[in-house]
Each structure stands twice: as structure tokens, then as C-alpha cells.
Amino acid sequence: MSGAVGWKCSVLSAFGVVLLGCDASGAMPGAESGPTAGAPASMAKFSFFVTSLASMRELSQSPAGFGGDLRFGKATGLEGADEICRQVAERSLPGSGQKTWRAFLSATSGGPNGEPVHAKDRIGNGPWYDRLERMIAPSLEDLLHTRPRGSDPAIMHDLPTEDGVPHHMDGAPGCSGESCPDNHGVLTGTNEHGTLYKMDDAWTCKDWTSSGREGSPWCGHSWPRADSGLGINWMSARADGGCAPCVSLIEGGGIRSRCVGSAGGYGAIYCFALTP
């Protein structure tokens, strides 16, 4: 899919939310795009990432991303999200799109006999590694903790993008020292056990098919938002403001608009390969 988005900006406004500046690549000003220098050539272990802001903008062909509608030309939101994962993986490391990728998303329907779909049942049993072959978790049991157990200490509290780039430490896109964009929110629809958060599709943007302002998509945090215990869980932390697409990377606290990304993020998703 074409990534020709052609915008250059310093401040944008969408759905009442202030957006940080971007260049034509969708990266933060001054941030490098593409794989991290020194990344391994092998794709053997690459099996986990958080979709980056740049990739979500490029695939959606919108500076605001997909919002809560992840169908991406497929019949269902889960199928579309899986395809987003596959394409993002392939763009980062050619050949890795041949693996079977799954989005860590739950849904109220789509399971056997119309039952719910639970994110933990979609992703295999591990182990999983990031783009730089650092351990995310050795098994599903280890993964389903507040922060993944057994994860490489360098990324346990800052789960990386498809290029192995962290979100919230010096050297990450837009970061300078301890000053970083607020980009922690990741769509999951999932509770702290890896299963559907609630049997109400308002929490899953109508099972990832809605880009309307209604809904309260449930999110995890790729990095801990607070040290109090609230907002630390990588798969289940809080609701976002709505299902409409938007990007909000300004620290401010709380929901600021009726859209995905309104409380610090851009509608990212977690992606896992069934086998490393």
C-alpha cells in the first residue's frame, strides 16, 4: 500500500485534539524512520511489536490513523487488524510477513458458536521476541502479567515498535531526555487476564469496525502511565475517549476528546507471530 501521505506540519488539530508535528514520513520531527541501526538481519525470532505511529498513518493513509475501525479491507475487525500486523512486520523486516501474525484484540463475537474472542487465545504460546531479538515473554503464562514476566529488562517497561524502537525513553521518536510524547495507549478490548474486558461492544468499537465518536475502547499501556498501580498493565489499563481516529501525544491527563488516542496515543495495536 502506498505510503505517500505528503504532509508537513508542526501542529495539527483533529476532533478537538492537539497533534504533535510530523513530517512527510509520519515520523516525529528529528526522529529516524526505518529499522534501528544494527538490527539483526535474521527474521527467525521476530514475533512481537507495537504498531508505530508512522506505520498506522501510512497504512490508513491518514494522519489520524485508523481509529477503532481496523477492518482494512477485510470482513471483520480482527481479520483486518491481523493484516495490519502482517504488513507492518513485512515493511520492517522483509520476509517476516510470511509468518502468521495476530493482533492482541478481544471481541464480543466471532468465536465458536458466536462466543466472544479472547486476545490470549489468538496469539499462540510463545516465546516472543522483538525486532532486535530481545525476549518479550518465554510463554503465554509469562506474558499474562502486569508487565510480561521474563522480558528483557530494557523493554519490559517500554514495549517497542516494529523497528525495535521504544516509546518513552531517550532516543525514542520525539523524546529528549525525560521529555517524551504521551503515547502509551494501545487498543486491546481486554482485561488483565487476557480475555474480553466486557460483553458490550462499546468497549471494542463494535468489535473493531467503528470509527464513530461513540464507544469507549479499552486499552493497555505499552509503558506504565503512573507508578500508583493504575495504568501500569500492558494489556488492560483504561478506556479511551471514543472510536473516531485521532492522535494525541501531549501530556495533559484524562480523556480530552471522543476519539481513539485522546488520552495519550494514536490507536496502536499489539502484534504477535504464532511462532517465532
C-alpha positions, 0 to 999 in steps of 0.5 A, spaced: 500 500 500 502 506 498 505 510 503 505 517 500 501 521 505 505 528 503 504 532 509 508 537 513 506 540 519 508 542 526 501 542 529 495 539 527 488 539 530 483 533 529 476 532 533 478 537 538 485 534 539 492 537 539 497 533 534 504 533 535 508 535 528 510 530 523 513 530 517 512 527 510 514 520 513 509 520 519 515 520 523 516 525 529 520 531 527 528 529 528 526 522 529 529 516 524 524 512 520 526 505 518 529 499 522 534 501 528 541 501 526 544 494 527 538 490 527 539 483 526 538 481 519 535 474 521 527 474 521 527 467 525 525 470 532 521 476 530 514 475 533 512 481 537 511 489 536 507 495 537 504 498 531 508 505 530 505 511 529 508 512 522 506 505 520 498 506 522 498 513 518 501 510 512 497 504 512 490 508 513 493 513 509 491 518 514 494 522 519 489 520 524 490 513 523 485 508 523 481 509 529 477 503 532 475 501 525 481 496 523 477 492 518 482 494 512 479 491 507 477 485 510 470 482 513 471 483 520 475 487 525 480 482 527 481 479 520 483 486 518 487 488 524 491 481 523 493 484 516 495 490 519 500 486 523 502 482 517 504 488 513 507 492 518 512 486 520 513 485 512 515 493 511 520 492 517 523 486 516 522 483 509 520 476 509 517 476 516 510 477 513 510 470 511 509 468 518 502 468 521 501 474 525 495 476 530 493 482 533 492 482 541 484 484 540 478 481 544 471 481 541 464 480 543 463 475 537 466 471 532 468 465 536 465 458 536 458 458 536 458 466 536 462 466 543 466 472 544 474 472 542 479 472 547 486 476 545 490 470 549 487 465 545 489 468 538 496 469 539 499 462 540 504 460 546 510 463 545 516 465 546 516 472 543 521 476 541 522 483 538 525 486 532 532 486 535 531 479 538 530 481 545 525 476 549 518 479 550 515 473 554 518 465 554 510 463 554 503 465 554 503 464 562 509 469 562 506 474 558 499 474 562 502 479 567 502 486 569 508 487 565 510 480 561 514 476 566 521 474 563 522 480 558 528 483 557 529 488 562 530 494 557 523 493 554 519 490 559 517 497 561 517 500 554 514 495 549 517 497 542 515 498 535 516 494 529 523 497 528 525 495 535 524 502 537 521 504 544 516 509 546 518 513 552 525 513 553 531 517 550 532 516 543 525 514 542 521 518 536 520 525 539 523 524 546 529 528 549 531 526 555 525 525 560 521 529 555 517 524 551 510 524 547 504 521 551 503 515 547 502 509 551 495 507 549 494 501 545 487 498 543 486 491 546 478 490 548 481 486 554 482 485 561 488 483 565 487 476 564 487 476 557 480 475 555 474 480 553 474 486 558 466 486 557 460 483 553 458 490 550 461 492 544 462 499 546 468 497 549 471 494 542 468 499 537 463 494 535 468 489 535 473 493 531 469 496 525 467 503 528 470 509 527 464 513 530 465 518 536 461 513 540 464 507 544 469 507 549 475 502 547 479 499 552 486 499 552 493 497 555 499 501 556 505 499 552 509 503 558 506 504 565 502 511 565 503 512 573 507 508 578 500 508 583 498 501 580 493 504 575 495 504 568 501 500 569 498 493 565 500 492 558 494 489 556 488 492 560 489 499 563 483 504 561 478 506 556 479 511 551 475 517 549 471 514 543 472 510 536 473 516 531 481 516 529 485 521 532 492 522 535 494 525 541 501 525 544 501 531 549 501 530 556 495 533 559 491 527 563 484 524 562 480 523 556 480 530 552 476 528 546 471 522 543 476 519 539 481 513 539 488 516 542 485 522 546 488 520 552 495 519 550 496 515 543 494 514 536 490 507 536 496 502 536 495 495 536 499 489 539 502 484 534 504 477 535 507 471 530 504 464 532 511 462 532 517 465 532 
